[in-house]
Amino acid sequence: MIQRIQTIYLALAAIAMFLTFAFPFGKLTVGMEEYLFDASGMMVNGKNIIAIPYGIIAAVLGTIMLTVIFLYKKRTLQMKINRMLYILLLAYFFLLIFSLSGASAKIPMGEHALKAYGVALYFPMGALAMIFMANVNIMRDEKLVRSLDRLR
């Protein structure tokens, strides 16, 4: 059944991952210059100084979340994929944090840069919370199905 609460949680998690394209992860301010760090990386003088494809990673994670919605007949597989997504989302979050921290070394006068974290940096953590809630409800459904099987 696709009309379950975990479908909403997984859809919200996917939306959170796709919203990372609309907002910046953060910015570095050096004097009067501001360097924006977003899904495509950080551009300095027309050159991308961070070569990690954050947008592609976010799109893949969001697509996996949408795919998990349609595995509603295979609840154990859904739970396994969601557990894998926990690890991937945490790795993605820490990659973003360390990239923003390391970017200050790659810009001129970066040691004096002021860092400001953007709203998109927190979307992976929101997606992680939504996936956790989805997993709780999937486990609840699985327990219900198993208890009904015992009654037969």
Number of C-alpha atoms within 10 A of each C-alpha: 9 12 9 14 13 22 22 15 22 27 22 19 27 26 17 22 28 21 19 23 18 11 16 20 24 20 21 23 16 18 10 5 9 14 19 20 24 23 23 17 23 26 15 15 9 7 10 12 14 18 10 16 11 19 17 13 16 22 18 15 22 25 15 16 26 18 15 20 21 13 14 18 11 11 16 15 13 22 20 12 15 21 15 11 20 19 12 16 21 14 13 19 17 13 14 23 15 11 16 24 12 13 21 21 13 12 18 11 11 15 12 13 20 13 17 14 15 17 14 22 21 17 23 28 19 17 26 24 15 21 26 21 16 25 23 14 18 21 16 12 15 15 12 11 11 11 11 10 9 7 6 5
